[in-house]
């Protein structure tokens, strides 16, 4: 088909059911490895810091560097994938991840470890690119089911990674040896992406908005850096305020640029439209509750009850086992979401997810004296998380034009990441403010405050779902109408 011909629809199914099923299976494997890679490092980071003699302050930069790289790479990789092919950019992202994982596994010092973490940043771009491929190969219902599997594999892999790290630490004394396990798995993923995944056919027209990419990178990078380092630098420190000011100015200029250029990196008008704005708002609030509360949960699980009067005193492996049921329920929720969407609609699924998370956080705020109480509450929260993580990108897919699938999903990912950063900073401030007198150790009330905040944030997910509008569809088909700007190649 000529590049000048309009596409016949928003997605072109694959050549056959078996081949499509295989492609989805390959992408699920990639997301499973991605989740395991993300889950293993936080568990091993204290040991890695001890081996490389890295201070606690510098160790914080190991997480911050990857977060900044992710925030910058997601919109750029997503837009380039829409323009030049999702598999092509998926290959580049996996190669960056493989090289970064190898560097992290063999890093002899802080500098190379930081470089490795930066190269792992495009890991966050894998899911938007995979969703672009899925939408190209499947009809809308099949795409929703595939997205549920991808999200489920990612969430389950993240907790499985914690368990794997804990088990390996019992048999492999060298932390670098343990880190070679995810590095080898990522190399296998590179082989899968290069030889077993087909290219997408739908393309976005226009040129690359490098000015917008640069401004967005500076804006997001400065804001996330200020948020991530605010607790250490001080919220009123000149460096924190300077990065906040730089980020806000860069983002304001970026919005002006995106509204003027003919082919923007991110279509601001589409992003703030009635169809997508509530989805991105829900993703931000979901990230705040999901990622922002993780550190508090890990600290609570490891707190010695005989000294503090709360917590369970678990080691890394014990914490991993505590987190596994939550991830299992999140996996169940993400795979159940497509069926529920067909039965009751995506808006209702998102409403149920917010309600489940709210109930779960209220339960844990009231009852957390016994491990089974926390596990029960986290299973309810995990179910809500899984439903939301699967429903939100599917709602983006239903609303966004076909040739903007990856970038629209990338904005969802970036919103979720930014929400997690903001939530993490706020909850860190709560844990720092409510402490035992004369110490830096949080009181039990600090954790209950975090859980009540998460309950409130989860209510906002429900509120966002209530103002969602149904996407415009092609006549009678239930499929989003194809925009005239998309082209099909191949």
N, C-alpha and C positions, 0 to 999 in steps of 0.2 A: 504494500500500500504506500502511496506517496506521502511524503511528509506534509504536504499541503492539504491533504484530505482531512476532514474532521473525523473524529472517532465516532463509532456507532453507538457507544455507551460508555458508562463510567468504568467498566471493567470488562476484560475479555477472558472468559474461562479458559482453562488449560486444555490441552489436547485430549485428555482423557481422564476419567475418574481415578484410575490407578496412579497415573503419573502425578496428578494433583495431590492425591493423598500422600505420595512419597515426598513431594516437595514440602508439604506442611510438616511431615514428620522430620525432615531434615532441619527445618527452621525451628521446630520444637526442641530438637537436640541442641541447636545453637543457643537458644534461650535458657535451657537447663544449665548448660555450661556457664553461660553468662551469670546466672543466679548463683551458682556454686562459687564462681570467682569472686563475686561481690560479697558473699556470705563468709568466706574463709578469712579474708584479710583482717577485718575488725577483731576477730578472735585472736589472731596471731600477732597483731600489731604491738601489744606490750612486750611480747617475747622478742620481736624483731628490734624494737627500740633498745632493749637491754643488750642484745648481741652487738648492735652497731653503736652503742653508747650514745643514743639520741635522747635529749632531754624531753620532758613532757611537753614543753612549749613547742619545740621543733616537731614533735610527733603529731601535734595538731595540724601542722602544715601538710602532712602526708595525706590526710583526708581532704583538706581544703584545696590542695593542688588538683586532685582528681575531680572535685566538685566544680572548680572553676573551668577546667578543661572540658568537662561535660556540658556545662552551660553554654560554652562558646561553640563547641563542635556540633551539638544537636541541630540548631537551625541551619547551619552551613551545610552539613552533610545531608540533611533532609531536603533542602532546596536543590542542591546539586543532584540528588537522587531523582527528584521529580523531573529534572531537566535532561539528565544524561543516562538515566537507568539506575534502578534501585540496587540491582545486583552489583553493578560496577562500584558504587559507593559502599555497599556492604562488604565487598572484598577489601577495599582500602581500610574500612573501619576494623575489620577482623585482623588485618595485618598489623595495624597500629596496636591493637589489643594484645596480639601475640608477642610483638616486640617488647611492649611495655611489661607484660607478664614475665617474660624471660629476664628483663632487667631487674624487676622486683625480686625474682627468685635468686639472682646471683649478685645483687647489689652489695659491694663491699663498704659503702659509705652512704651518708645522708644525701649527697648530691645526686648520685646515680639512682637512688631509691625515689627521689623526687621526680627525676626525669621519667622513670618508669611509670609512676603514677599519672603523670601528665599524658603520656602516650596511651594510658588506659582510659582516658576521657571519652573517646569515641564509642566506648562500650554503651553509653547511654543512647547513642544514635542507632543501635542495632534494631530496637523494636520499631521505631517509626519507619525505617527502611523495609523491614519485614512486613509490616502492615501494608506498605505500598505494593509489595510483591503479591501479597495475599489478595488484595483488592483487585489486582490486575488478572489474577488467575482464577478467581472464584466469583460466583454470583453473590449478591448481598447476604443471603442467609448462610451460605457456606463460609463467607468471609467472617461473619460474626462468630461462628463456631470455631474457626481457626484462631481468631484473636483470643477467644477464651482459653484455648489450649496454650497459646504462646504466653499469655499472662500467668496462667496456672503454672507452667513450667518455670517461669522466672521466679515467682513467689515461693514455690516449693524448693527450687534450687538454692535460693538464698538461705533458707533455714537448713537445708541439707548440707550446705557448705559449712555452716557452723558445727554441725555434728561431725562431718568428715574431718574438719580441722581438729576438733577435740579428740576423736579416735586416733588420728594419725600422730597427735602429740604424745600419745601413750606409747607408741612404738618407734617413732622417729624423733630422736633427741635434737637433731639439727633443724632449726626453723626454716633454713633455706631449702633443705631437702623436702620439707612439707610443701613449700611454695612451688616446687617444680611440678607437683601434681596438677594444679590448675593450669600452669603454663603449658604442659604437654596436652591437656584437654583442649585448650584454645588453639593450639597448632592443628589438632585434629579437626576443629571447627573450620579452620582456614581451608583445609582440604575439601570439606563438605561444601563450603560456599563456592570454591573455585571450580569444582568438577561436577557437582550434583544439583545445583540450584540454577534454574533457567532465568533469563533476563525478563524484566517487565517490558511491556510494549507501549504503554501510554506515556506521552511526554508533555511537559509544560513548555510553552513557547517563551521567548524572551531571552535576555542576557542575564548574567549573574550580577546582582546588585552588591558589588564589593564595598561600596561606600556604606550601605546599610549594614552589611556583615561586620565591617570594622567598628561602626558606631555601636551596634548591638553587643559586640564582643567586649568593648570597653565598658559600656554601661552595665551589662550583667556582671562582668568580672569585678568591677569596682563595688557594686552593691553586695554581691555575694561575699567578697573579701571583707567588707565592713561588717556584714552580719556574722560571718564565721569567726572573725577575730575580735569582734566587739567585747565579748566577755573577758578576753585576756588583755586587750589594750585599754579597755574602759570606754563606756559609751559616750562619754564627753571628751575623750582624748582628741587632740588635734588630728592625729592620723586617721582615727575612725570617722570624724566629721568630714575630713578632706575627701576620703573615699566615698562617703555618702553623697557629698556635693558633686564630685566628679561623675558618679553613676547617674544621679538624677539629671544633671546637665546633658550628659551623653545620650540618655534615653529620650529626653525632650527633643534634642536635635534629631535623633534617629526617627522619631515619630513624624517630624516635619519632612524629613527626607523621604520616608516611605509613602507619605501622602502625595508626593510630587512626582516620583519616578514612575515610568510606565510599567515596569516589571519589578515590583518591590520584592525584597527577600521574604517579607511577611506582609500579607495584605491586611493592613490595619482595619479597613472598613469591614472586611469579612470577619476578622478576629473579634471585633466589638459588636458584631451583628447579634440580633435577638436569638439566632439559632446557636451560635458558638460561645458567646460571652458567658452564659450560665454554666456551660460545660467547663470552660477554663477556670471559672470561679470555683466550681466544685472540685476541680483537680488541685487547685491551690490549697483549699481547705483540707482536702484529703491528705495531701502531702504533709501539711502541718501536723495533723494528728498521727499519721502513719509513721513518718520518719522522725518527726520532732520528738516523739515520746520514747524512741528506742533506747537512747542513752539512759534515761531515767529508769526504764524497765531493767536494763542490764545491771545498773547500780543497785537497784532494789533486790534483785535475785542474789547478788553476790554479798550483800550486807550481812554481817554476822549477828544473828538475833540475840545471842547471849550478851553481846556488848551494847547493842543499840536498841533492842526491844522490838525490832522489826526485821524483815528480810529472811533469807533461807541459808545464806552462807555457801552458795554453790560455786564450784569452780567452772572453768570454761565448758567442760563437757556437760555438767549439770545444767548450766544455763541453756545450752543447745537443746538438750532434751526437753526443757521447759518450753522452749520456743517452737518445737516441732509440731505439736498439736495445732497451734495457731496457724502455722503455714499449711498444714493438711486441710484445715477448714477453709483457708483462703483459696487453696487449689480447688476444693469442692465448689466454692462459690463462683470462681471464675469459669469453671466448666459448666456449671448450672445456669449461669447468666444468659447464654444464648437461647436456651430453651424457654426460660422465663420471659425473655424479650419477645419471642414469638407469641407467647401466650398472653402477656399482660402489657407489653410495650416497654421500651427502654427507660422512659421517664419513671414509670412505676418501679422498675428494678432499682434505679438510682435512689428513689425515695426509700425503698426497703433497706438499701445498703446503709443510708444515713441513720435510719432508725435502729438497725442492728448495732452499728458502732456506738450510738448513743447509749443504748441499753447496756452494752458490754462495759463501757467505761464507767457507767453509774454503778454496775455490780462490783467492779474491782475497787472503786473508790470507797464503797461501803464494806466489802469483804475481801481481805487480802492477808489474813492471818495464817492461812493454810495453803500449801501449794495447789491443792485441787481447786480451791476457790479462784485462784488467779488463772489456772489453766482453763477452767470453765468460762470465765469472763473473756479470756483471750481467744477462745474458740468462737464465741459470739462476735467479737471484734474482727477476728480473721475472716469469718463468713461475710461480714459487711464489707471488709476490705476487698475480698475477692470479687464480690458482686460489682463494687464500684470500679475496680481496676479493669474489669472486663467490659462493663457497660459504657464507661466514659469514652474510650477510644472508638467503640462501635458507634456511639452517638456522633463523634467527630466524623467518622467514615460516612455516616448517613447524610451529614449536613454539608461537608466540604466538597468542592468540585473535584472530579476524579484526578485531574492533573496536579492538584495541590495536596494530595493525600498525605505524603510523607511530611511536608512542612507543617500542615495542620496538626498532624499527630505529634510532630516535634514540639510545637507550641504547648500541647497538652503535657508532654514530658517535662519541658522546661518549667511550666507552671507548677507541676508537682514537685520538682526539685527545689524551686524557689520557695514554695510553701514549706517544704521540709527544713530548709535553711532558716527561715524566719521562725518556725515553730521550735527548732532546736535551740536557737539563740534565746528565745523567750523562756523556754523551759529551763535552760541552763541558768538564766538569771534567777528564776524561781528557786532552783536548788541551791544557788549561791546565797540568796537572800534569807531563806528560812533554814537556819542551822542551829545546832546546839551552841550555847553561849561559850565564846572563847575558842571555838573550833570552826573548821570548814566542812564539817560533816552534816549533811541535810537531816532535818527532823522527819519523822513519819508524815507529818502534815504537809511537808514540801511535796512529797509524792502524791498525796491525795489531791493537792492543789493542781498538779499537772494533769491528773486523770479527770478532774472536774473541768479543766480547761479543754481537754480533748473531747469531753462530752459536749461542751458548748460548740466547739468547732464542728463536730459531727452533725449537730442540728443545722448548721449552715449548709452542709451538703444536702440535707433534705430540703431546706429552703430553696437552694439553687435548682433542685429538680422540679420544684413546683412552678417555676417560671419558664421552664423549657417550652419551646414550641416544636411541633412536629415538622421535620424537614419537608420541603416541597418535593414531590415525586412526579415521575413521568406518569402520564395518564393511565391510571388504573393499574399500574404495575407494581407500585410500592417500592420502586427503585429510584434513587435520586436522579433527577434529570441531568443529562450530559451537557456540560458547558461547551460553547462553540470553540473555546481556545484550545481544547485538548487535541492532540494528534496521536496517531498510532503508527508505529514503525515496526519493521521486521517483515 
